[in-house]
C-alpha cells in the first residue's frame, strides 16, 4: 500500500541519501512545518530540540552563520536556512536533488 501511495505522489524515500539535521523548539510552528515537509518526502532526519538550552542554541548559531532563530536546517552539513528557505528550495525544484545527494 505504501509503495502505491509513494508512486501516486511521486515520492521516492528510498533514494534519499542525504544527512539532514534540524534544530527545533518543541512548540515552534515553523519547526513543525519544516518537519512536516521533510516527513512528507520520507526524510529521516536528526532533530536537535534546543528548548531552553542556551549552550545548544549557541552551538547552532555557530553553525548557522550567527542565526539564532529556529528552525535551522542543514543538509549534508551544508547550511540551508530556516523553514521558509526549505520551502523555497522545494518550490524551486531543488530540494529533492539535494536530498538525493550522498554526503561527500
C-alpha positions in Angstrom: 0.0 0.0 0.0 2.8 2.5 0.9 4.6 1.8 -2.4 1.4 2.6 -4.3 0.9 5.8 -2.2 4.5 6.8 -2.9 4.1 6.2 -6.6 0.9 8.3 -6.8 2.6 11.2 -5.2 6.0 10.7 -7.0 7.7 10.2 -3.7 11.0 8.2 -3.6 12.1 7.9 0.0 14.4 5.0 -0.9 16.5 7.4 -3.0 17.2 9.9 -0.1 20.9 9.6 0.8 21.5 13.0 2.5 22.2 13.6 6.1 19.6 16.1 7.3 19.8 17.9 10.7 17.3 20.3 12.1 17.4 22.4 15.3 14.0 23.0 16.8 11.8 24.1 19.7 9.0 21.8 20.6 6.2 24.3 20.1 7.6 26.3 17.3 5.1 26.4 14.4 7.8 26.9 11.8 9.7 23.9 13.2 6.6 21.8 12.9 6.0 23.0 9.4 9.6 22.2 8.3 9.4 18.7 9.8 6.1 18.1 8.1 7.7 18.7 4.7 10.7 16.5 5.5 8.5 13.7 6.7 6.2 14.1 3.7 9.3 13.5 1.5 10.3 10.4 3.6 13.4 12.0 5.0 14.9 10.5 8.2 16.5 13.4 10.0 18.3 14.2 13.2 16.4 16.6 15.4 18.1 18.7 18.0 15.5 20.0 20.4 17.1 23.1 22.0 14.2 24.4 24.1 15.8 26.5 26.9 19.3 25.2 26.2 21.5 28.3 25.7 24.6 26.2 25.0 22.9 24.2 22.3 21.5 27.5 20.8 25.0 29.0 20.7 26.3 25.9 19.0 23.5 26.1 16.5 24.2 29.8 15.8 27.9 29.0 15.2 26.9 26.5 12.5 24.1 28.8 11.1 26.2 31.9 10.4 25.0 33.6 13.6 21.3 32.8 13.1 19.6 32.2 16.5 16.0 31.6 15.3 14.6 28.2 14.8 14.4 26.0 12.9 17.8 25.9 11.4 18.3 23.2 8.8 21.4 21.5 7.4 21.6 19.0 4.5 24.9 17.1 4.3 26.4 19.6 6.8 25.6 22.5 4.5 23.6 25.3 6.0 20.2 25.6 4.2 18.4 28.1 6.5 15.0 28.1 8.1 11.6 26.9 7.3 10.9 29.5 4.5 14.3 28.6 2.9 13.4 24.9 2.9 10.1 25.5 1.3 11.7 27.9 -1.2 14.1 25.1 -2.2 11.2 22.8 -2.7 9.2 25.2 -4.8 12.3 25.8 -7.0 12.6 22.1 -7.6 16.0 21.9 -5.9 15.2 20.2 -2.6 14.7 16.7 -3.9 18.1 16.8 -5.7 19.8 17.9 -2.5 18.1 15.1 -0.6 19.3 12.5 -3.1 23.0 13.6 -2.9 25.1 11.4 -0.6 27.4 13.1 1.9 30.6 13.7 0.1 
